[in-house]
Amino acid sequence: MKNIIITLAILAVFSLSSFGTDLVWEAEAPTKKGKVFAAESLTRDPSNKISGSKVLSVPKTPKGEQPKADEVTYTINVPSNGTYYLWARVRWSTGCGNSFLIGMPNIFKGSIIIGGDATYNSLHWVSLKDGKNLKKLTLKKGKQDIVLSTKETGSAMCDQFLLTTDAKKKPSGIMTATKNLVD
């Protein structure tokens, strides 16, 4: 009987740990705001299903003008050391506005493109990649800055972000925001 209880306890711990840690936050509520990015209602999505009442948006640059450089910063309270993967729930209207730049000053130099796919006029999840693979982010417990920057001239929107320890996770739909995650 004792062996059965110990075996069940080990299986329970293994099962719980295999689900991973999911950290979700709303894109329209950055810690540090920019000048170009704006929180706006999403009236152009046919499903009109967003996680809150607004999304973070980059307005379309008028024809012939260069995109205005801007960034917002999210300071995330990472609960434990680990390898994480970053996802963003986004919406693009054209191929001239289907990506953002992600920077994590304490993790890597410069910025990495997130997005660039051809799924238009629909909210969907895109991952931060290192080539064709998910970008592994080795994070330590504590505060971590994640910087989202403008890249293109077209209109781009972001609804939510997900940091997960589960490399096999494929998020879909709206996720529940983690309480007390963003400073």
Secondary structure, DSSP 8 states (H G I E B T S, - for coil): -HHHHHHHHHHHHHHHHHT--EEEEETT--SB--SS-EEE---S-TT---SSS-EEEE----TTS-----EEEEEEEE-S-EEEEEEEEEEESSTTS-EEEEE-TTT-SS-EEEE----BSS-EEEEBEETTEE--EEE-SEEEEEEEE---SS-EEEEEEEEES-TT----S-----TT-B-
